[in-house]
């Protein structure tokens, strides 16, 4: 990602106005993102707190009135990778070469989960979808959180994750197929046997 | 009769798959020309027709079931306290 290194000389009042008016309104989304990444409420709290402290420390590199939510999400994601993941020594399990190869292959148009139907989703309460999402590998989970929960655009996701837009699309595609696999397992366990899509 | 121009075709000329087109549509990233093209395509493509409903339903379910929950009430106060402690003066 190309960085534009601009430093804004904000007064203390301006800093506080930006922090209170542009950063803090995203606290609930930030906490949800932190929780979905760490899967632990205390860790999520620490991660969000750490992110906001960093945001304040580097507030002069934030351009007032621009996309604060994306800026904050990027800091949280980086804190998660650089601090939390190292601390917990969680290895990254995703082989992106494999993902890219898959996406460029003929298999991409094949429906992986032909037994998942809209009707079966209607009986799912929150836990099934939430557990299915949480069971995905963190990098796949992240793109679904950013896109489907938080409504970020591909371009914003590319900036938050420091990856090309093409990779955002392919990772999202793979993530959704994996999520459908999980959901179809739940559907089967709930007694849906119709294998037609 | 020549088939209608596919507005999903990228500059490199690569023809998009159904799933690639569908993803752009459900994520709200399609231009109005692409939306119109896909609407016509979906009427002729049963897998796209069925996948559209399913993918939209999953997207809605994620949004409604996985977004809830406010941050702990003391979190904002703790952050503000940390900032004031770390601020000079």
Boltz contact constraints between the chains, C-beta under 6 A:
constraints:
  - contact:
      token1: [A, 27]
      token2: [B, 71]
      max_distance: 6.0
  - contact:
      token1: [A, 28]
      token2: [B, 70]
      max_distance: 6.0
  - contact:
      token1: [A, 28]
      token2: [B, 71]
      max_distance: 6.0
  - contact:
      token1: [A, 31]
      token2: [B, 71]
      max_distance: 6.0
  - contact:
      token1: [A, 49]
      token2: [B, 79]
      max_distance: 6.0
  - contact:
      token1: [A, 52]
      token2: [B, 79]
      max_distance: 6.0
  - contact:
      token1: [A, 53]
      token2: [B, 82]
      max_distance: 6.0
  - contact:
      token1: [A, 56]
      token2: [B, 83]
      max_distance: 6.0
  - contact:
      token1: [A, 108]
      token2: [B, 17]
      max_distance: 6.0
  - contact:
      token1: [A, 109]
      token2: [B, 17]
      max_distance: 6.0
  - contact:
      token1: [A, 109]
      token2: [B, 18]
      max_distance: 6.0
  - contact:
      token1: [A, 109]
      token2: [B, 19]
      max_distance: 6.0
  - contact:
      token1: [A, 118]
      token2: [B, 53]
      max_distance: 6.0
  - contact:
      token1: [A, 118]
      token2: [B, 54]
      max_distance: 6.0
  - contact:
      token1: [A, 118]
      token2: [B, 57]
      max_distance: 6.0
  - contact:
      token1: [A, 121]
      token2: [B, 57]
      max_distance: 6.0
  - contact:
      token1: [A, 121]
      token2: [B, 61]
      max_distance: 6.0
  - contact:
      token1: [A, 126]
      token2: [B, 65]
      max_distance: 6.0
  - contact:
      token1: [A, 129]
      token2: [B, 61]
      max_distance: 6.0
  - contact:
      token1: [A, 129]
      token2: [B, 65]
      max_distance: 6.0
  - contact:
      token1: [A, 130]
      token2: [B, 66]
      max_distance: 6.0
  - contact:
      token1: [A, 133]
      token2: [B, 66]
      max_distance: 6.0
  - contact:
      token1: [A, 148]
      token2: [B, 59]
      max_distance: 6.0
  - contact:
      token1: [A, 148]
      token2: [B, 62]
      max_distance: 6.0
  - contact:
      token1: [A, 149]
      token2: [B, 62]
      max_distance: 6.0
  - contact:
      token1: [A, 149]
      token2: [B, 66]
      max_distance: 6.0
  - contact:
      token1: [A, 149]
      token2: [B, 67]
      max_distance: 6.0
  - contact:
      token1: [A, 154]
      token2: [B, 29]
      max_distance: 6.0
  - contact:
      token1: [A, 173]
      token2: [B, 23]
      max_distance: 6.0
  - contact:
      token1: [A, 197]
      token2: [B, 50]
      max_distance: 6.0
